[in-house]
Amino acid sequence: MKFYPMQRADRPGAFRTRPVFVDDPAFGLFLNALPDAVALVERDGRIRMINLAFERLVAISRADLLGTDLSRLARNCGEIMRDTAAALARLQRYQGEFTTPSGKPATLGLSLLRSSDGPPYAGLLVLREQGAGRPGLDREFRLASGKARAGDLVFEGEYRVVLEQARKAVAAGLSTLILGETGTGKTALITHLLGDDPLRPLVHVPCRQLTEQNFDREMFGALPVPGDKAWSRGYVPQADGGTLFLDGIDDLSPALQARVLAMLEAPGASQAPGAAITRPQKATLVATASRPLDAPGSDTPPLRADLRFRLSGITLRLPALRDEPAMLEALMQRFLSRLNARRDQPLSLSPSFVARIRAHDFPGNIRELDNIIGQAGIQAGAVATAEHFTAPSSPPDPARYLRGPGGDRTGTSLKEQVQSFEEWVIASALALHRSKRSAARALGIDVATLIRKTSRSPYPPNKEIET
């Protein structure tokens, strides 16, 4: 189906990006033929079109819905509708779950509609009662929702190897421990791997939020307080038949480590709320940590050995982003594409901006790269240049460079290794200062020396760099 621009009556000669079929009366008949509840929502949040299934599910008549703000549905469907309206205003996709006016659980998905050559022109809201429709329909919706929640992590190089090893370990029922620096995507990897099966819940336990006072309530649930109709379920009962994900076990105090170990070594039968110790009968264990577990951190003790052995049926390590150039390039393009989906004017990255990214050490890994691209989208117009790179400069890392271009240099002479490191320092200075004179001044050498050294380097400076 082709998209054709429609001329705007208020501005002769100007065109809008909305496809013409949206304004065709036959499009409403098409929506009514869909089994799901569907609404077409303008970018300002006004409901433009709904089908009969949508009218029935939200229990509001068509006359009362058309032309009104999407947030009005919060009266019947809860605060999730206000969140959906806010996501549309930010031009972001959104997924969630809510309860229909008839008391049935339902899922919600907001997608952005765009033509092939323009910004988003509307949002498509799809509501679906859980259990409704053809067999497997809910699972298909949850699958898409789960993958969206996994973020924008792509898998290249060693990341792909770790993903496949984790997949095999989980399939074999092994408890899996994933190590990696902060921001390397440990949670996103686990969500990608385990968060898309509605029959096996993935229960995320942020260990940093556990204390000796709230441990029992958070992990095992609690009896109702006055006014409540049911007891609150803890993480452990919810994970029965699925996966218990202990995120950041290196944040546990020694006392909490002992309690987690007791929980994992307790008899298999789940007990009622209020019991001292309980554990899921059938649950896969997955854990993550941001530091080596056999050595203390700056403010945390080492993990006790018996707990580490309990959690690490297999131990996998995610590499730092600075050690995976293929991953860096793939993520840079993915984050840029996601950013441009929310911009009226697409952003491109200049060679000087890309050079700054490649020279950066990324102590914050994937999360830091995402922030750098996002900040460039705010500061830059159509092109992000080196001046829009807002991350602090990283000090040169000799070990990193010796693992960089050219591969492993083990066994080479000291002179060759020093020359290689010198080339990397010069390339980083050129990427940072964008002119040979400024780079030479920062390095404490004259520009003639810098030119002579770069002429012999196998890594030529960026074309944008001026003398």
C-alpha positions in Angstrom: 0.0 0.0 0.0 1.4 3.4 -1.0 1.4 6.6 1.0 0.4 9.8 -0.7 0.8 13.3 0.8 -2.4 15.3 1.2 -2.5 19.0 0.4 -3.4 21.2 3.4 -6.3 23.5 2.8 -4.9 26.1 5.3 -1.5 26.3 3.5 -1.7 26.0 -0.3 1.3 24.2 -1.7 2.1 22.6 1.7 1.6 18.9 2.2 1.1 16.7 5.3 2.5 13.3 5.9 -0.8 11.6 6.9 -1.6 8.8 4.4 -4.9 9.4 2.5 -6.5 6.1 3.4 -6.7 7.3 7.1 -9.3 9.8 6.0 -11.2 7.4 3.8 -14.6 6.2 5.3 -13.7 2.7 4.3 -10.8 2.7 6.9 -13.4 2.7 9.7 -14.9 -0.5 8.2 -11.5 -2.0 8.2 -11.0 -1.2 11.9 -14.4 -2.8 12.8 -13.3 -6.0 11.1 -10.3 -6.4 13.5 -10.8 -8.7 16.5 -8.9 -6.4 18.9 -10.0 -3.1 20.4 -8.3 -0.4 18.3 -8.2 3.3 18.5 -6.5 5.9 16.2 -5.2 8.7 18.4 -3.9 12.1 17.2 -0.5 13.2 18.3 -2.1 15.7 20.7 -3.9 12.8 22.5 -7.4 13.3 20.9 -9.2 10.1 20.0 -9.9 10.3 16.2 -11.3 6.9 15.4 -12.3 3.7 17.3 -13.8 0.3 16.3 -16.7 -1.5 17.8 -14.5 -3.8 19.9 -12.9 -0.8 21.6 -16.2 0.8 22.4 -17.4 -2.5 24.1 -14.1 -3.1 26.0 -13.9 0.4 27.6 -17.6 0.6 28.2 -17.9 4.1 26.8 -20.0 5.0 23.7 -18.4 6.2 20.5 -20.1 9.6 20.7 -18.5 10.2 24.1 -15.1 9.1 23.0 -14.4 10.7 19.6 -12.7 14.0 19.9 -11.9 13.6 23.6 -8.5 13.3 25.2 -7.1 9.8 25.7 -6.5 10.4 29.4 -10.3 10.5 29.9 -10.2 6.7 29.7 -8.4 6.7 33.1 -11.9 6.8 34.7 -12.7 3.4 33.3 -9.4 1.7 32.7 -7.0 3.2 35.3 -4.0 5.5 35.4 -2.3 3.5 32.6 -4.3 5.6 30.1 -2.6 8.8 31.4 0.8 7.1 31.1 -0.2 6.1 27.5 -1.1 9.7 26.7 2.1 10.9 28.1 4.1 8.4 26.0 2.3 9.5 22.9 3.2 13.1 23.6 6.8 12.1 23.8 6.4 10.0 20.6 7.3 6.8 22.4 5.8 3.3 22.1 4.2 1.9 25.2 3.0 -1.5 26.6 1.3 -2.4 29.8 -1.5 -4.3 31.6 -4.7 -3.1 33.1 -8.1 -4.2 34.3 -11.2 -3.6 32.1 -14.4 -2.0 33.5 -15.8 -5.6 33.6 -13.0 -6.7 35.9 -11.0 -8.7 33.3 -7.2 -8.4 32.9 -6.2 -6.9 29.6 -3.0 -5.8 27.7 -2.4 -2.5 26.1 0.0 -1.5 23.3 0.6 1.9 21.7 2.4 2.1 18.4 3.5 5.1 16.4 2.1 5.5 12.8 4.4 7.2 10.3 4.7 7.6 6.6 7.8 6.5 4.7 9.2 10.0 4.6 7.9 11.9 7.6 7.5 12.0 11.4 4.8 10.1 13.3 1.4 11.4 12.4 -0.7 9.4 15.0 -0.8 6.6 17.5 -2.5 3.3 17.2 -3.8 2.0 20.5 -4.6 -1.7 20.7 -6.3 -3.3 23.7 -6.8 -7.0 24.2 -8.5 -9.0 26.9 -6.1 -11.8 28.2 -7.3 -15.1 27.0 -9.4 -13.6 24.2 -8.9 -14.3 20.5 -7.3 -17.1 18.7 -5.0 -19.6 20.6 -1.6 -18.1 21.2 -2.8 -14.5 20.6 -2.0 -13.3 24.1 1.4 -15.0 24.1 2.2 -13.2 20.8 1.3 -9.8 22.3 3.3 -10.5 25.4 6.2 -11.7 23.3 6.4 -8.3 21.5 5.9 -6.5 24.8 8.7 -8.4 26.5 11.1 -7.8 23.7 10.3 -4.1 23.7 11.0 -4.0 27.5 14.4 -5.6 26.9 15.6 -2.2 25.6 17.8 -1.6 22.6 20.5 -4.1 23.3 21.9 -5.7 20.2 24.2 -8.7 20.3 27.5 -8.7 18.5 30.9 -10.3 19.2 31.3 -11.7 22.7 27.9 -10.5 23.7 26.3 -12.9 21.2 28.5 -15.8 22.7 27.3 -15.0 26.2 23.7 -14.8 25.1 23.9 -18.3 23.5 25.7 -19.8 26.5 23.1 -18.3 28.9 20.3 -19.7 26.7 21.8 -23.2 26.9 22.3 -23.0 30.7 18.8 -21.9 31.4 17.4 -24.7 29.1 19.5 -27.2 31.1 18.1 -25.8 34.4 21.5 -24.5 35.6 21.6 -21.6 38.0 23.3 -18.8 36.0 25.5 -16.0 37.3 26.3 -13.1 34.9 29.1 -10.7 35.7 29.8 -7.4 34.1 30.6 -3.8 34.7 27.8 -1.4 35.5 25.9 -0.5 32.3 26.9 -3.6 30.2 23.3 -4.7 29.8 23.1 -7.6 32.2 19.4 -7.0 33.0 18.5 -6.3 29.4 20.2 -9.6 28.3 18.2 -11.6 30.9 15.0 -9.8 30.0 15.6 -10.6 26.3 16.3 -14.2 27.1 13.5 -14.9 29.7 11.0 -12.1 29.6 8.9 -13.2 26.7 7.2 -16.3 27.9 3.9 -15.7 29.7 3.9 -19.3 31.0 7.2 -18.8 32.8 7.2 -15.5 34.8 10.4 -13.6 35.2 10.5 -12.1 38.7 13.0 -9.3 39.0 14.4 -8.9 42.6 16.5 -5.6 42.9 18.8 -6.7 45.7 19.9 -3.2 46.5 16.4 -2.5 47.8 16.4 -5.4 50.3 17.0 -4.7 53.9 16.9 -6.8 57.1 13.6 -5.1 57.9 11.8 -5.7 54.6 13.4 -8.9 53.5 10.6 -11.3 54.6 7.8 -9.1 53.3 9.5 -8.5 49.9 10.6 -12.1 49.4 7.8 -14.1 50.9 4.7 -11.8 51.0 2.7 -10.7 54.0 -0.7 -11.0 55.5 -3.2 -8.3 54.7 -3.3 -5.1 56.6 -6.6 -3.7 57.7 -8.6 -2.6 54.7 -6.9 -4.9 52.2 -8.8 -7.8 50.7 -5.8 -10.1 50.0 -2.3 -10.7 51.2 0.5 -9.3 49.2 2.5 -11.9 47.2 6.3 -11.8 47.6 8.9 -12.4 44.9 9.4 -16.0 45.8 5.8 -17.2 45.4 5.5 -15.2 42.1 8.6 -17.0 40.7 7.1 -20.5 41.2 7.3 -22.2 37.8 9.4 -19.4 36.3 12.6 -17.6 37.0 13.8 -15.8 40.2 16.2 -13.1 39.0 18.5 -11.8 41.8 19.8 -8.5 40.3 22.9 -7.2 42.0 23.8 -9.8 44.5 27.0 -8.0 45.2 24.9 -5.4 47.0 23.8 -7.8 49.7 25.1 -7.3 53.2 26.5 -10.4 55.0 23.3 -10.8 57.0 21.2 -10.7 53.9 23.5 -13.1 52.2 22.9 -15.6 54.9 19.1 -15.2 54.6 19.2 -15.7 50.8 21.3 -18.8 51.2 18.9 -20.2 53.8 16.0 -19.5 51.4 17.7 -21.3 48.6 18.6 -24.3 50.7 15.2 -24.7 52.4 13.0 -27.7 51.6 11.2 -27.6 48.3 7.6 -27.1 49.5 6.4 -23.5 49.4 4.9 -22.4 52.8 2.2 -20.0 53.7 2.8 -16.3 54.2 4.4 -15.7 57.6 6.6 -18.7 57.5 10.2 -18.1 58.4 11.7 -19.7 55.3 10.2 -20.6 51.9 11.3 -21.2 48.4 9.7 -21.9 45.0 9.4 -25.5 44.1 10.2 -25.1 40.5 12.1 -21.9 39.6 15.3 -21.2 37.6 17.8 -19.1 39.4 19.6 -16.2 37.6 21.8 -13.6 39.3 23.9 -10.7 38.3 26.8 -8.8 39.8 28.9 -5.7 38.8 32.1 -6.7 40.5 34.2 -9.8 41.2 32.5 -11.7 44.0 35.6 -13.0 45.7 37.0 -9.6 46.5 35.4 -6.8 48.6 34.2 -3.6 46.9 34.7 -0.1 48.2 31.6 -0.3 50.5 30.5 -4.0 50.2 31.9 -7.2 51.5 32.9 -10.2 49.3 30.1 -12.7 48.6 30.3 -15.7 50.9 31.6 -18.7 49.0 28.7 -21.1 49.7 26.2 -18.6 48.3 28.4 -18.0 45.3 28.6 -21.7 44.6 24.8 -22.0 45.0 24.2 -19.3 42.4 26.9 -20.1 39.9 26.0 -23.3 38.2 27.6 -21.5 35.3 29.3 -18.1 35.4 29.3 -15.9 32.4 31.0 -12.5 31.9 29.8 -9.7 29.7 32.7 -7.7 28.3 33.1 -4.0 28.7 31.8 -1.9 25.7 35.3 -0.5 25.2 36.5 -4.1 24.4 33.8 -4.8 21.8 34.1 -2.4 18.8 31.5 -4.3 16.8 29.0 -4.0 19.7 29.8 -0.3 19.9 29.1 0.3 16.2 25.9 -1.7 16.3 24.6 0.1 19.4 25.5 3.5 18.1 23.3 2.9 15.0 20.5 1.4 17.1 20.4 4.3 19.5 20.5 6.8 16.6 17.6 5.1 14.9 15.6 5.1 18.0 16.3 8.8 18.6 15.3 9.7 15.0 12.0 7.9 15.5 11.1 10.7 17.9 12.5 13.6 16.0 10.9 15.7 13.3 14.3 16.3 11.8 16.6 13.2 11.6 20.0 13.5 13.3 23.2 12.3 11.7 26.6 11.9 13.3 29.5 13.7 11.8 32.9 11.9 11.5 34.3 14.0 14.3 31.5 12.9 16.7 32.0 9.3 15.7 35.7 9.7 16.3 35.1 11.0 19.8 32.8 8.0 20.5 35.4 5.5 19.3 38.2 7.2 21.4 36.1 7.2 24.5 36.7 4.7 27.3 33.0 4.3 28.3 33.2 3.7 32.1 29.3 3.6 32.0 29.3 1.2 29.1 26.0 0.8 27.1 24.0 3.1 29.4 26.6 5.9 28.9 26.5 5.5 25.1 22.7 5.8 25.2 23.0 9.0 27.2 25.7 10.5 24.9 23.5 9.9 21.8 20.4 11.3 23.6 22.2 14.4 24.8 23.5 15.0 21.2 19.9 14.8 20.0 18.9 17.6 22.3 21.9 19.9 21.7 22.4 19.4 17.9 20.3 20.3 14.9 20.6 18.1 11.9 24.2 17.0 12.5 26.0 16.1 15.8 29.6 17.3 15.7 32.5 16.9 18.2 31.3 19.9 20.3 28.0 18.0 21.0 29.9 15.1 22.6 29.3 15.7 26.3 30.9 12.8 28.1 34.1 13.6 30.1 37.4 12.6 28.4 38.8 9.2 29.5 42.5 8.8 30.4 44.5 6.7 28.0 44.5 3.0 28.8 47.5 1.2 27.5 46.0 -2.2 28.1 43.0 -1.3 26.1 44.9 -0.1 23.1 47.1 -3.1 23.0 43.9 -5.2 22.7 42.6 -2.7 20.0 43.5 -2.4 16.3 46.0 -5.0 15.3 44.8 -7.6 17.8 46.9 -9.1 20.6 50.4 -7.6 20.7 51.8 -10.1 23.2 55.4 -10.9 22.4 56.2 -7.8 20.4 59.1 -5.7 21.4 58.9 -2.9 23.9 59.7 -0.3 21.1 56.8 -1.6 19.0 54.4 -1.5 21.9 55.4 2.0 23.0 55.0 3.2 19.4 51.6 1.6 19.2 50.5 3.3 22.4 51.9 6.7 21.1 49.8 6.3 17.9 46.7 5.8 20.0 47.4 8.8 22.3 47.8 11.0 19.2 44.7 9.7 17.5 42.7 10.4 20.7 44.1 13.9 21.0 43.2 14.7 17.4 39.7 13.3 17.9 39.3 15.4 21.0 40.7 18.8 19.8 39.8 18.5 16.1 42.9 20.4 14.9 46.6 19.4 14.8 47.7 22.6 16.3 45.4 22.3 19.3 46.3 18.6 19.7 50.0 19.4 19.6 49.7 22.1 22.2 47.8 19.7 24.5 50.4 17.0 24.0 53.3 19.4 24.6 54.9 19.0 21.2 55.3 21.2 18.2 52.9 20.7 15.2 55.7 19.6 12.9 56.5 16.7 15.2 52.8 15.8 15.3 52.5 15.9 11.5 55.6 13.7 11.2 54.3 11.1 13.6 50.8 11.0 12.1 52.3 10.5 8.6 53.8 7.2 9.7 50.7 6.0 11.7 48.7 3.2 10.1 45.6 4.9 11.6 45.1 8.2 9.6 43.4 11.1 11.4 39.8 11.9 10.7 39.2 13.9 7.5 37.5 16.7 9.4 40.6 17.5 11.4 42.3 20.7 10.3 45.9 21.6 10.6 
